[in-house]
Amino acid sequence: MAQTYFPTRAASPVKEAFHDSVFAGLNGDKQLKVEDVQEAYVESKDRLISAIDSTKSILGEIRTFNKDEWVVRYPELRQQKVEEEAEESSPSSQASSSRPKNPARRSLSFADDPTFQADVLIGGPRQGLTRSVTLTSIPDVQEEQADSPEKSADKGGDDRLIPASDFNVLRLDLKIGTNHSSQSAASLVSQLEKSSIANLLDDRIATSINHVDKLRLRVQDTSSKVLVTGDLNAGKSTFVNALLRREVMPVDQQPCTTAFCEVHDAADNQGKEEVHVVKDGAVYDINDESTFTKGEISDLETIVADNEHTEKMIKLYLGDTRAPSESLLNNGVVDISLIDAPGLNRDSLKTTAVFARQEEIDVVVFVVSAENHFTLSAKEFLWNASNEKAYLFIVVNKYDQIKNKDKCRRLVLDQIKQLSPRTYEDAEDLVHFVDSASALQPFTANPSFDDLETSLRSFVLIKRSKSKLLPVATYLLNLLSDLDLLSGANAIVADSELQQARANLSHTRPVLEKMKTSRDVLEETLETVEETGAGQASTCTKKILTNALERVGNGQLGVAKPLIPMPSYPGILGIWDYARDVRRALLASLDAAVSLSEDEARIITTNGVNKIKDLGEEHLPEGVERSRRVFMPEAMFSATRRAGKGIKRRSSSYSNIGGAIVAGGMHGVGIGLAQRPDMLDTTFFDLFDVNHQFFIHFGDGKVEESTPTSALGIVSVGVGALTMVGGQSLGMRAVLEGIVRVTDMLGNETARKWAAPVIGAFTIGAVAYLILELPSSIPRTIGRRVKASVLAQGDERDVHFVDAHAGRVSRETRKVLRLASWDMRERFRAAMEERSKEVKSAEEMEKRSLRAKEWFNGIVDKTGAIRTDARLEAIGA
């Protein structure tokens, strides 16, 4: 049964008594009733103004929060038809079919992020409020039901839920394409970024703030404005004339439908009936004649026609000689103005003007023709107006001209039921079927129009809380419900991001802490690998080359498997070539020893690189790409090889020590000794190392090795004695001088006696040497000379042959290991930096999400407090 907000109609004498009790200025109990009504209105007005200010403050906070701290998301709610059907077909659902289903279950998603899906419940009213919205995630509800099954059972039967239309006031209406389909709008929104939708929502909130400001001015205004609008030629001007009981508005089909004509009581203009045409750009002030142009009432039709294509406001001041109990303008209680608006379907510009003007209107009287019913423009206007004004006053004009009145009444009421449900519920008082033209005929009774006027006066004057405050309260309730929905959805998103941030932290934070702990260990281990590898390579090289030099000094090849084998003795006739081949073989064996040390260094380096890779597997976290570098041991010392072959190229394998290049074989000791001409030169001393034998037998004994005394040694000593005459070492001049001295000695008889034995001994020793000792002594002699030559060149440069190669091999090994270590350090550093960013980002997300969750829940609490404190639900009751 519909709730009645207006006094019951009675016969004419009763109506007069009612009017007299309210407006005639009576005293006693009836006067107290009027004061009680006024007091209740003032109290409701004050509470409503407080609610408006609080709501505006919340809207401002949301805008600030949206810009500075959180991108407010725009939710979408959908029915879960598929899931409900699946649940109904399952055995478990059949077992629980006795329980009432909660129709508020929805699927929550967002236009900017369709991938987000969450099952939510749109809860019913809180604390007895019929327009509050509680948006709760399904898991939270399940936990509450598990804790309190009785409470959940009570909620199961609650059917006071908001529909699935999402928003009432903050709806983002994006229309694209020719048909303005909802599918195309959803397609457009889904393509927008979060920030773009947030900006659209911010603009919508800004519009709501502006509207709230207008609502506040409307509530504070002691007067009431009644907008009379409708379709073109619906009889709006005739209806206004009927209310005024005089023909003032032009009714010639066109003139007064092109401008806003606002009618006031002449008492507001010192009792003068005038027309004031507000000047362009001026703010109307009745006390400032510069803001308007005066005119006569009789010239109204001409004035309206002259301003047909302008947007000027026309103010009319009319006197009404009727009693306050009968007059709407001169009612003695409230200042009321009637606004005759342009027709809605005249053109889009005028229609838009009416839409904008209705925001500052207290009561909308919509005039519709009984012949045409509601046009598309009328339906759109009523649909939008009903979002704020729960009750609309509808006048179905020209009703007397309809033959089938019952059919007309039924069709009109069916349309009203769809457009404004609350108006339909009180259709007896709010919907009137009249003929305004007949009301203007004098001395003619028109009960239907009298009932209309009585209901309108009661709605505007007596029930001001309903006519003036209830539309504002309705708008605030819808807006607060939208804020509940918006805050609840964003609180769910914030909670989802909070859980995600905490899950990320539980995964990334231990990894980061482990990396911080192992960073120093990894650094020390890498340095150890570098130093160990370089040290092993240097030690191994020194050992190999030292052994090789010792073997070469003893006339043996430096390595076991040289590239050039030791030549065989060809005989006395090929002794010179034999000495050259022996020298080449020994030098080649030293080159082979150097190559062998490089091979060992390659093995050591490979082991070091593998250790570094193992360190990467141990210290790098999962998901970090491992090194793709491929170590090629054969590429080590490649520049040295090319330099040994005469290629003049500098690279990291070259080392400048003491100003001499020692890594190549052309200009210093190193690889390529067997190809150096200066090292291959063969001399007489490669055959007879006289000086060496002399120092062995006559020196101070400080020699590196000892050689057993042999016939060859004796001969060598003799030859050495001959060649050391006069303190001169062996040479061509010294030999000639020796021959002369020998000849002189042979002239002596005593000398001649000893000459034969000496010459014989020399001859025997020479023959024995040539036959027995020479093949084995030449390699030793050449080896000693090669070793001495290598070491002598090293001494000149203050760099030892072994140390030079050991340093070179060590540097090459260190270079490779350092490169691998650098790659490992960079990957570890990048991984650690990335994990630090992830942890920092997750921590920021956790902090931001927690702040947003608490903030949005606080908004829901604030909206509930506004409803409770302002008692918005009770306004107009």
C-alpha positions in Angstrom: 0.0 0.0 0.0 1.4 3.4 -1.0 2.2 5.8 1.7 0.2 9.0 1.6 2.0 12.3 1.9 -0.9 14.6 1.4 -4.2 15.4 3.2 -7.1 13.4 2.2 -9.5 15.1 -0.2 -12.8 16.1 1.2 -15.8 18.0 0.3 -15.5 21.7 -0.4 -16.5 22.9 3.1 -14.0 20.6 4.7 -11.3 21.8 2.3 -12.1 25.4 3.2 -11.8 24.5 6.9 -8.5 22.9 6.3 -7.2 25.9 4.3 -8.4 28.3 7.0 -6.7 26.2 9.7 -3.4 26.6 8.0 -3.4 30.0 6.4 -6.0 32.2 8.0 -3.7 33.1 11.0 -5.7 31.3 13.6 -4.5 31.0 17.2 -4.7 28.3 19.7 -3.9 24.6 19.0 -4.2 25.0 15.2 -1.6 27.8 15.2 0.7 25.5 17.2 0.4 22.9 14.5 1.6 25.3 11.9 4.5 26.3 14.2 5.3 22.6 14.7 5.4 22.0 11.0 7.7 25.0 10.5 9.9 23.9 13.4 10.3 20.4 12.0 11.1 21.9 8.6 13.8 24.1 10.1 15.3 21.2 12.0 15.4 19.0 8.9 16.9 21.9 6.9 19.7 22.3 9.4 20.5 18.6 9.4 20.4 18.5 5.6 22.8 21.5 5.3 25.2 19.7 7.7 24.9 16.5 5.6 25.5 18.6 2.4 28.7 20.1 3.9 30.0 16.7 5.1 29.2 15.1 1.7 31.0 17.9 -0.1 34.0 17.4 2.2 34.1 13.7 1.4 34.0 14.4 -2.3 36.9 16.8 -2.0 38.8 14.3 0.0 38.2 11.6 -2.7 39.5 14.0 -5.4 42.6 14.8 -3.4 43.2 11.1 -2.6 42.7 10.3 -6.3 45.3 12.8 -7.4 47.9 12.4 -4.7 47.8 8.9 -3.3 45.6 6.4 -5.1 44.1 6.0 -8.5 40.5 5.5 -7.7 39.1 2.6 -9.7 35.7 2.6 -11.4 33.9 -0.7 -10.6 31.5 -2.8 -12.6 29.1 -5.3 -11.0 27.6 -8.2 -13.0 25.2 -11.0 -12.2 26.7 -14.4 -11.8 24.1 -16.3 -13.9 26.4 -18.9 -15.2 27.9 -19.7 -11.8 24.4 -19.8 -10.2 23.1 -22.2 -12.8 26.1 -24.4 -12.2 25.6 -24.3 -8.5 21.9 -25.2 -8.9 22.8 -28.3 -10.9 25.4 -29.6 -8.5 24.3 -32.1 -5.8 25.7 -29.9 -3.0 23.5 -27.0 -4.1 20.4 -29.3 -4.2 21.2 -30.3 -0.6 21.2 -26.6 0.4 18.3 -25.5 -1.8 16.2 -25.0 1.3 18.3 -22.0 2.2 17.2 -18.7 0.7 19.6 -17.5 -2.0 21.2 -14.1 -1.7 20.4 -12.1 -4.9 23.1 -9.6 -4.0 26.0 -11.8 -5.1 27.8 -10.1 -7.9 31.0 -10.4 -9.9 33.2 -7.3 -9.4 35.5 -6.1 -12.1 36.8 -2.8 -13.4 36.5 -1.1 -16.8 40.2 -0.4 -17.0 41.1 -4.0 -15.9 38.7 -6.6 -17.0 41.1 -9.4 -15.9 40.3 -8.5 -12.2 37.5 -10.7 -11.0 36.2 -10.9 -7.4 33.0 -12.3 -6.0 31.3 -9.8 -3.7 28.0 -9.3 -1.9 26.2 -6.1 -2.0 24.9 -5.9 1.6 21.6 -4.5 2.7 21.0 -1.4 4.9 23.1 -0.7 7.9 21.5 0.5 11.0 18.1 0.7 9.4 19.2 2.7 6.4 17.5 1.7 3.2 20.1 3.3 0.9 23.4 2.2 2.3 25.6 -0.1 0.4 28.0 -2.6 1.9 30.3 -4.3 -0.6 32.0 -7.3 0.9 34.2 -10.0 -0.7 32.9 -13.5 -0.6 35.8 -14.9 1.6 35.1 -12.3 4.2 31.5 -13.1 4.2 32.2 -16.8 4.5 34.4 -16.1 7.6 31.7 -14.1 9.2 29.1 -16.8 8.5 31.4 -19.4 10.0 31.8 -17.2 13.1 28.1 -16.3 13.4 25.7 -18.6 11.5 22.7 -17.0 13.2 23.7 -13.6 11.9 24.2 -14.9 8.3 20.8 -16.6 8.4 19.2 -13.4 9.3 20.9 -11.7 6.4 19.9 -14.3 4.0 16.3 -13.1 3.8 17.1 -9.5 3.4 15.8 -8.2 0.1 16.5 -4.5 0.6 19.4 -4.4 -1.8 20.5 -1.9 -4.4 20.0 -3.0 -8.0 22.8 -4.1 -10.3 22.8 -0.7 -12.1 26.0 0.2 -10.2 25.9 4.0 -9.9 23.1 6.5 -9.7 25.0 9.8 -9.6 28.6 9.0 -10.3 27.8 6.9 -13.4 30.2 7.5 -16.3 28.1 7.6 -19.3 30.3 7.2 -22.4 28.3 7.2 -25.6 30.0 6.5 -28.9 28.9 5.4 -32.3 25.6 6.1 -34.0 23.4 3.9 -31.8 25.0 4.9 -28.5 25.0 1.3 -27.5 26.1 0.2 -24.0 28.4 -2.4 -25.7 30.3 0.3 -27.6 30.5 2.4 -24.4 32.0 -0.6 -22.5 34.4 -1.2 -25.4 35.6 2.4 -25.2 36.0 2.3 -21.4 37.9 -0.9 -21.5 40.4 0.7 -23.8 41.1 3.5 -21.4 43.9 3.5 -18.9 43.4 3.6 -15.2 44.5 7.2 -15.0 42.1 8.2 -17.9 39.1 6.7 -16.1 40.3 8.2 -12.9 40.3 11.6 -14.6 36.8 11.0 -15.9 35.6 10.1 -12.5 37.3 13.2 -11.1 35.4 15.3 -13.5 32.2 13.6 -12.6 32.9 14.2 -8.9 33.7 17.8 -9.6 30.3 18.1 -11.3 28.6 16.6 -8.3 30.4 19.1 -6.0 29.1 21.9 -8.1 25.6 20.4 -8.0 25.9 20.0 -4.2 26.7 23.7 -3.9 23.6 24.5 -5.8 21.6 22.2 -3.6 22.9 24.0 -0.5 21.8 27.3 -2.0 18.4 25.8 -2.7 18.0 24.5 0.8 19.1 27.8 2.3 16.7 29.7 0.1 13.5 30.4 2.0 11.5 30.6 -1.3 10.4 27.7 -3.4 10.7 27.5 -7.2 8.2 25.5 -9.2 9.3 24.6 -12.7 6.5 24.0 -15.2 7.8 22.1 -18.2 6.8 19.5 -20.7 6.6 18.8 -24.3 5.9 21.5 -26.9 2.2 22.5 -27.1 1.3 20.4 -24.1 -0.4 23.4 -22.7 2.1 24.6 -20.2 1.3 28.3 -20.6 -2.4 27.5 -20.3 -1.8 25.6 -17.1 0.1 28.5 -15.6 -2.7 30.8 -16.5 -5.1 28.5 -14.9 -3.1 28.5 -11.7 -3.0 32.3 -11.8 -6.7 32.5 -12.7 -5.9 35.0 -15.4 -4.7 34.9 -18.9 -1.2 36.3 -18.7 1.0 33.9 -20.6 0.7 34.0 -24.3 -1.0 30.8 -25.6 -0.5 31.3 -29.3 1.2 27.9 -29.8 4.7 29.3 -30.0 5.8 32.6 -28.2 6.1 31.6 -24.5 7.7 28.3 -25.3 11.0 29.9 -26.3 12.1 31.6 -23.0 12.0 31.1 -19.3 9.2 33.2 -17.8 9.5 33.3 -14.0 6.3 34.5 -12.2 6.6 36.2 -8.7 4.1 37.8 -6.4 3.7 41.5 -7.1 4.3 42.1 -3.4 8.0 41.4 -4.0 8.0 44.4 -6.4 6.3 46.8 -4.0 2.9 45.7 -5.3 3.7 46.7 -8.9 2.8 44.4 -11.8 5.8 44.6 -14.2 7.9 42.6 -16.6 11.7 42.6 -16.0 13.9 41.4 -18.9 17.3 40.5 -17.4 20.1 42.0 -19.4 22.8 39.7 -21.0 25.6 38.9 -18.6 24.0 40.7 -15.7 23.1 39.1 -12.3 19.5 40.1 -11.7 18.9 42.3 -8.7 15.4 43.8 -8.3 16.9 46.8 -6.5 19.3 47.5 -9.3 17.6 48.7 -12.5 20.9 48.4 -14.4 20.5 44.7 -14.4 17.1 44.6 -16.2 14.7 46.3 -18.5 11.2 47.1 -17.4 8.1 46.3 -19.5 4.3 46.2 -19.2 2.3 43.0 -18.6 0.2 43.8 -21.6 3.3 43.8 -23.8 4.5 40.4 -22.6 3.7 38.6 -25.8 5.7 41.1 -27.8 8.6 41.0 -25.3 8.7 37.2 -25.5 8.6 37.3 -29.3 11.4 39.8 -29.4 13.6 37.6 -27.2 12.7 34.4 -28.9 16.2 33.6 -30.1 18.0 34.8 -26.9 18.6 33.1 -23.6 17.3 36.0 -21.5 15.3 35.4 -18.3 12.0 37.2 -18.1 10.7 38.1 -14.6 6.9 38.6 -14.2 5.5 40.3 -11.1 1.7 39.6 -10.8 -0.8 40.5 -8.2 -3.4 37.9 -7.0 -6.5 39.3 -5.3 -7.6 35.9 -4.1 -7.3 34.9 -0.5 -4.1 33.3 0.7 -6.0 30.1 1.2 -6.6 30.0 -2.6 -3.6 31.7 -4.1 -0.3 29.9 -4.8 1.8 33.0 -5.1 0.1 35.1 -2.4 -0.1 32.3 0.1 1.0 34.2 3.2 3.6 31.5 4.2 6.3 31.0 1.6 7.6 33.0 -1.4 6.8 30.9 -4.4 7.8 31.5 -8.0 6.4 29.7 -11.1 8.7 29.2 -14.0 7.2 28.5 -17.4 10.0 26.7 -19.3 10.5 26.1 -23.0 9.2 22.9 -24.6 11.6 20.0 -24.3 11.3 18.8 -27.9 11.6 22.2 -29.6 15.3 22.0 -30.1 18.3 20.4 -28.3 19.6 23.8 -27.0 16.3 24.6 -25.2 16.1 21.1 -23.9 19.6 21.3 -22.5 18.7 24.6 -20.8 15.7 23.0 -19.1 17.9 20.1 -17.9 20.4 22.5 -16.4 17.8 24.8 -14.9 16.0 21.9 -13.1 18.9 21.5 -10.8 17.9 24.7 -8.9 14.2 23.8 -8.9 12.4 22.5 -5.8 9.3 21.1 -7.5 8.9 19.9 -11.1 5.4 20.1 -12.5 5.5 18.2 -15.8 2.7 18.8 -18.2 2.0 16.1 -20.7 -0.6 16.1 -23.4 -3.3 13.4 -23.0 -3.2 13.1 -26.8 0.5 12.3 -27.2 1.5 10.9 -23.8 5.3 10.9 -23.1 7.7 11.6 -25.9 11.4 10.4 -25.9 12.5 13.9 -24.6 9.9 13.7 -21.8 11.0 10.2 -20.8 14.7 11.2 -20.7 13.9 14.3 -18.6 11.7 12.4 -16.1 14.2 9.6 -15.8 17.1 11.9 -14.9 14.9 14.1 -12.7 13.7 11.1 -10.7 17.3 10.3 -9.6 17.1 13.4 -7.5 13.5 14.2 -7.1 11.8 11.1 -5.9 8.4 12.7 -6.4 7.3 14.6 -9.6 4.0 16.4 -10.0 2.6 15.3 -13.3 -0.3 17.1 -15.1 -2.0 15.2 -17.9 -3.6 18.2 -19.8 -6.3 18.2 -22.4 -7.9 15.2 -20.7 -11.5 16.3 -21.4 -10.8 15.9 -25.2 -10.1 12.2 -24.9 -12.9 9.8 -25.5 -11.5 6.6 -24.0 -10.4 8.2 -20.7 -9.8 4.9 -18.9 -7.4 3.7 -21.6 -5.6 7.0 -21.5 -5.3 6.9 -17.7 -4.0 3.3 -17.8 -1.4 3.9 -20.5 -0.1 7.1 -18.8 0.2 5.5 -15.4 2.0 2.5 -16.8 4.6 4.9 -18.3 4.9 6.8 -15.1 5.5 3.5 -13.2 8.5 2.9 -15.4 9.8 6.5 -15.3 9.3 7.4 -11.6 8.2 4.5 -9.3 7.6 6.7 -6.3 5.5 9.1 -8.2 3.4 6.1 -9.4 3.0 4.9 -5.8 1.4 8.3 -4.9 -0.3 8.8 -8.2 -3.6 9.7 -6.5 -2.0 12.9 -5.2 0.8 13.5 -7.7 -0.8 12.6 -11.1 -3.8 14.7 -12.2 -5.8 14.4 -15.4 -7.3 17.9 -16.1 -8.2 20.3 -18.8 -6.5 23.6 -18.0 -8.4 25.6 -20.6 -11.8 24.9 -18.9 -10.4 26.1 -15.6 -10.0 29.6 -17.0 -13.7 29.9 -17.9 -15.5 32.0 -15.3 -18.3 30.7 -13.2 -17.6 27.2 -14.2 -16.9 24.4 -11.7 -13.8 22.3 -12.3 -13.4 19.8 -9.5 -10.4 18.0 -11.1 -8.4 21.2 -11.4 -9.4 22.2 -7.9 -8.1 18.9 -6.6 -4.9 19.5 -8.5 -4.4 23.0 -7.1 -5.1 21.7 -3.6 -2.5 18.9 -3.9 0.1 21.2 -5.4 -0.4 23.8 -2.6 -0.2 21.1 0.0 2.9 19.6 -1.7 4.7 23.0 -2.0 3.6 24.7 1.2 2.6 22.2 3.9 5.0 19.4 2.9 8.0 21.6 2.2 10.2 19.0 3.8 9.1 16.7 1.0 8.9 19.1 -1.9 12.0 21.2 -1.1 14.2 19.0 1.2 13.4 15.5 0.1 14.8 16.0 -3.5 18.1 17.1 -1.9 18.0 14.3 0.6 17.3 11.8 -2.2 20.2 13.1 -4.2 22.5 12.9 -1.2 21.3 9.3 -0.5 22.0 8.3 -4.0 25.4 10.0 -3.9 26.3 8.5 -0.6 25.3 5.0 -1.9 27.6 5.6 -4.9 30.4 6.6 -2.5 29.8 3.4 -0.6 30.0 1.4 -3.7 33.0 3.2 -5.0 34.8 3.0 -1.6 33.9 -0.6 -1.0 35.1 -1.7 -4.5 38.4 0.2 -4.0 38.8 -1.2 -0.5 38.6 -4.7 -2.0 41.1 -3.7 -4.7 43.4 -2.3 -2.0 43.1 -5.4 0.1 43.9 -7.5 -3.0 47.0 -5.5 -3.8 47.9 -5.6 -0.1 47.8 -9.4 -0.1 49.8 -9.4 -3.3 52.4 -7.0 -1.9 52.8 -9.1 1.2 53.1 -12.3 -0.9 55.7 -10.6 -3.0 57.6 -9.5 0.1 57.5 -13.0 1.6 59.2 -14.2 -1.6 61.6 -11.4 -2.5 62.7 -10.2 0.9 64.4 -13.5 2.0 66.1 -13.6 -1.3 67.4 -10.1 -0.9 68.6 -10.8 2.7 70.3 -13.9 1.5 72.0 -11.9 -1.3 73.1 -9.3 1.2 74.6 -11.9 3.4 76.4 -13.7 0.6 77.7 -10.6 -1.1 80.9 -10.4 0.9 81.4 -14.1 0.7 81.0 -14.1 -3.0 83.4 -11.2 -3.4 86.0 -12.9 -1.3 85.6 -16.2 -3.1 85.9 -14.5 -6.5 89.1 -12.8 -5.4 90.4 -16.1 -4.1 89.6 -17.8 -7.4 91.4 -15.0 -9.3 94.5 -15.0 -7.0 94.6 -18.8 -6.8 94.3 -19.3 -10.6 96.9 -16.6 -11.3 99.3 -18.0 -8.7 98.9 -21.6 -9.9 99.5 -20.5 -13.5 102.6 -18.6 -12.4 104.0 -21.5 -10.3 103.3 -24.1 -12.9 105.0 -21.9 -15.6 108.1 -21.4 -13.5 108.3 -25.1 -12.7 108.0 -26.1 -16.3 110.4 -23.5 -17.7 113.0 -24.0 -15.0 113.0 -27.7 -15.6 113.2 -27.1 -19.3 116.2 -24.8 -18.9 118.0 -27.3 -16.7 117.4 -30.0 -19.2 118.6 -27.8 -22.1 121.7 -26.8 -20.1 122.5 -30.5 -19.8 122.2 -31.0 -23.5 118.7 -32.5 -23.3 115.4 -31.4 -24.8 113.4 -29.2 -22.5 110.2 -31.3 -22.8 109.5 -35.0 -23.2 107.7 -34.7 -26.5 109.1 -31.8 -28.5 108.0 -30.6 -31.9 111.5 -31.1 -33.2 113.4 -34.2 -32.1 117.1 -34.2 -31.3 119.1 -34.9 -34.5 121.4 -37.9 -34.8 125.2 -37.5 -35.2 126.1 -37.5 -38.9 129.9 -37.9 -38.5 132.8 -35.6 -38.5 132.0 -34.3 -42.0 128.5 -33.0 -41.0 129.5 -31.7 -37.6 128.6 -28.1 -38.4 125.1 -28.8 -39.6 124.7 -31.1 -36.6 125.5 -28.3 -34.3 123.0 -26.0 -36.0 120.3 -28.7 -35.8 121.0 -29.4 -32.2 120.6 -25.7 -31.4 117.4 -25.5 -33.3 116.0 -28.6 -31.5 116.9 -27.2 -28.1 115.4 -23.8 -28.8 112.3 -25.5 -30.2 112.1 -27.5 -27.0 112.1 -24.3 -25.0 109.3 -23.1 -27.2 107.4 -26.3 -26.5 108.0 -25.8 -22.8 106.4 -22.4 -23.1 103.5 -23.9 -25.0 103.2 -26.6 -22.4 103.0 -24.0 -19.6 100.3 -22.2 -21.6 98.3 -25.4 -21.9 98.6 -25.9 -18.2 97.4 -22.4 -17.7 94.4 -23.0 -19.9 93.5 -26.0 -17.7 93.9 -23.9 -14.6 91.9 -21.1 -16.1 89.1 -23.5 -17.2 88.9 -24.8 -13.7 88.7 -21.3 -12.4 85.9 -20.3 -14.8 84.0 -23.4 -13.9 84.3 -22.5 -10.2 83.0 -19.1 -11.0 80.0 -20.6 -12.8 79.4 -22.8 -9.8 79.4 -19.7 -7.6 76.8 -18.2 -9.9 74.6 -21.3 -9.4 75.1 -21.0 -5.7 74.6 -17.3 -5.1 72.4 -16.0 -8.0 68.7 -16.3 -7.2 66.2 -18.2 -9.3 64.9 -16.4 -12.4 68.2 -14.6 -13.0 69.7 -15.4 -16.4 73.0 -17.1 -16.1 76.0 -16.0 -18.2 75.9 -16.9 -21.8 79.6 -16.3 -22.3 81.4 -19.4 -23.6 85.0 -19.7 -22.5 87.4 -20.9 -25.3 90.7 -21.9 -23.8 92.3 -22.1 -27.2 91.8 -18.3 -27.6 94.2 -17.6 -24.8 97.7 -16.4 -25.8 96.5 -16.1 -29.4 98.1 -12.6 -29.7 101.4 -14.0 -28.4 101.3 -16.7 -31.1 100.8 -14.2 -33.8 103.5 -12.0 -32.5 105.9 -15.0 -32.4 105.2 -15.4 -36.1 106.2 -11.9 -36.9 102.7 -10.3 -36.8 103.0 -6.9 -35.3 99.8 -6.7 -33.1 99.4 -5.5 -29.6 96.8 -7.0 -27.3 96.2 -7.8 -23.7 98.6 -10.8 -24.1 101.5 -8.3 -24.6 103.2 -7.1 -21.5 105.7 -4.2 -21.4 108.2 -5.0 -18.6 111.2 -2.8 -18.0 110.7 -1.2 -21.5 111.1 -4.5 -23.4 108.5 -6.6 -25.0 109.0 -10.0 -23.6 105.8 -11.7 -24.7 106.9 -12.1 -28.4 109.7 -13.9 -30.0 110.9 -11.3 -32.5 112.3 -8.6 -30.2 112.9 -10.5 -27.0 112.8 -13.8 -25.2 109.7 -15.8 -25.4 107.8 -17.9 -27.9 109.5 -18.3 -31.3 113.1 -18.8 -30.1 113.6 -21.5 -32.8 112.7 -19.0 -35.5 115.1 -16.2 -34.4 118.2 -15.9 -36.6 120.3 -14.5 -33.8 119.6 -17.5 -31.7 120.3 -20.0 -34.5 123.8 -18.6 -35.3 126.4 -21.4 -34.8 130.0 -20.7 -33.8 133.2 -22.6 -33.2 132.5 -22.5 -29.5 129.4 -24.6 -30.0 131.9 -27.4 -30.8 134.7 -26.6 -28.4 133.7 -24.7 -25.3 137.3 -24.0 -24.2 136.4 -21.4 -21.7 133.9 -23.7 -20.0 136.5 -26.5 -19.6 139.1 -24.1 -18.4 136.9 -22.7 -15.7 135.9 -26.2 -14.7 139.6 -27.2 -14.1 141.2 -23.9 -13.3 138.4 -21.8 -12.0 137.4 -21.0 -8.5 135.1 -24.0 -8.5 131.9 -21.9 -8.6 130.2 -23.6 -11.5 126.7 -24.8 -11.8 127.6 -28.4 -12.7 130.7 -30.6 -12.6 131.9 -32.7 -15.5 134.1 -35.8 -15.0 137.8 -35.6 -16.2 138.3 -37.2 -19.6 140.7 -37.3 -22.4 138.8 -34.6 -24.1 139.1 -32.5 -21.0 142.8 -32.9 -20.9 143.1 -31.9 -24.6 140.8 -29.0 -24.0 142.9 -27.9 -21.1 145.9 -28.1 -23.3 144.3 -26.2 -26.1 143.1 -23.8 -23.5 146.6 -23.3 -22.2 147.9 -22.6 -25.7 145.2 -20.2 -26.4 145.6 -18.4 -23.1 149.2 -17.3 -23.7 149.8 -13.8 -22.6 146.5 -13.6 -21.0 144.8 -13.5 -24.4 141.9 -15.6 -25.1 141.6 -17.8 -28.2 141.6 -15.8 -31.5 143.3 -15.8 -34.9 146.1 -13.4 -33.8 146.6 -15.3 -30.6 146.8 -18.6 -32.5 149.5 -17.2 -34.8 151.4 -15.9 -31.9 151.2 -19.2 -30.2 152.5 -21.0 -33.3 155.5 -18.6 -33.4 156.2 -19.2 -29.7 155.9 -23.0 -30.2 158.4 -22.7 -33.1 160.8 -20.8 -30.8 160.4 -23.4 -28.2 161.2 -26.2 -30.7 164.5 -24.5 -31.4 165.5 -25.3 -27.9 167.0 -28.8 -27.4 165.2 -29.5 -24.1 162.0 -28.4 -25.6 162.6 -30.6 -28.6 162.9 -33.6 -26.2 159.4 -32.8 -24.8 157.8 -31.8 -28.1 157.3 -35.3 -29.4 155.5 -36.6 -26.3 153.3 -33.4 -26.1 152.4 -33.5 -29.7 151.6 -37.1 -29.5 149.5 -36.7 -26.5 147.7 -33.8 -28.2 147.2 -35.8 -31.3 145.8 -38.8 -29.3 143.5 -36.6 -27.3 142.2 -34.9 -30.5 141.6 -38.2 -32.2 139.8 -39.5 -29.1 137.8 -36.4 -28.7 136.7 -36.5 -32.4 135.8 -40.1 -32.2 134.4 -40.6 -28.7 133.4 -37.3 -27.0 132.4 -34.9 -29.7 128.9 -36.4 -30.5 127.8 -36.2 -26.8 129.6 -33.0 -25.9 128.2 -30.8 -28.6 124.6 -31.0 -27.3 125.8 -30.1 -23.8 128.0 -27.4 -25.1 125.2 -25.9 -27.2 122.7 -26.4 -24.4 124.9 -24.5 -22.0 125.4 -21.7 -24.5 121.6 -21.6 -25.3 120.8 -21.4 -21.6 123.4 -18.8 -21.0 122.2 -16.8 -24.0 118.6 -16.8 -22.9 119.6 -15.9 -19.4 122.1 -13.3 -20.6 119.4 -11.5 -22.7 117.1 -11.6 -19.7 119.8 -10.0 -17.5 120.2 -7.2 -20.0 116.6 -6.3 -19.6 116.6 -7.0 -15.9 113.9 -9.6 -16.5 114.4 -13.4 -16.1 113.2 -15.6 -18.9 111.2 -17.8 -16.5 109.8 -14.8 -14.5 108.8 -13.0 -17.7 106.8 -15.9 -19.0 105.4 -16.7 -15.6 104.2 -13.1 -15.3 102.7 -13.2 -18.8 100.9 -16.4 -18.3 99.7 -15.3 -14.9 98.4 -12.0 -16.3 96.5 -13.8 -19.1 95.0 -16.2 -16.6 94.0 -13.4 -14.3 92.5 -11.4 -17.2 90.2 -14.3 -18.1 89.2 -15.0 -14.5 88.7 -11.4 -13.8 86.5 -11.0 -16.8 84.4 -14.0 -15.7 84.4 -12.6 -12.1 83.3 -9.2 -13.4 80.5 -10.8 -15.4 79.4 -12.6 -12.2 79.7 -9.5 -10.1 77.6 -7.5 -12.6 74.9 -10.2 -12.7 74.9 -10.4 -8.9 74.8 -6.6 -8.6 72.0 -6.3 -11.2 70.0 -9.2 -9.6 70.5 -7.6 -6.1 69.5 -4.2 -7.4 66.4 -5.7 -9.1 65.4 -7.5 -5.9 65.9 -4.3 -4.0 63.6 -2.5 -6.4 61.1 -5.3 -6.1 61.2 -5.2 -2.3 61.0 -1.4 -2.3 58.1 -1.5 -4.7 56.3 -4.2 -2.7 56.9 -2.3 0.5 55.5 0.9 -1.1 52.6 -1.1 -2.5 51.9 -2.6 0.9 52.0 0.8 2.6 49.9 2.4 -0.1 47.4 -0.4 -0.2 47.1 -0.5 3.6 46.6 3.2 3.6 44.0 3.0 0.8 42.1 0.1 2.5 41.9 1.9 5.8 41.0 5.2 4.1 38.2 3.8 1.9 36.8 1.9 4.9 36.9 5.2 6.7 34.9 6.8 3.9 32.2 4.1 4.3 32.1 4.9 8.0 31.8 8.6 7.3 28.9 8.1 4.8 27.1 6.0 7.4 27.6 8.7 10.0 26.2 11.3 7.7 23.0 9.2 7.1 22.6 8.6 10.8 23.3 12.1 12.1 21.3 13.9 9.4 18.5 11.2 9.4 18.2 11.6 5.7 15.9 8.7 5.5 13.4 10.4 7.7 13.3 13.7 5.8 9.9 14.1 4.1 8.3 11.3 6.0 
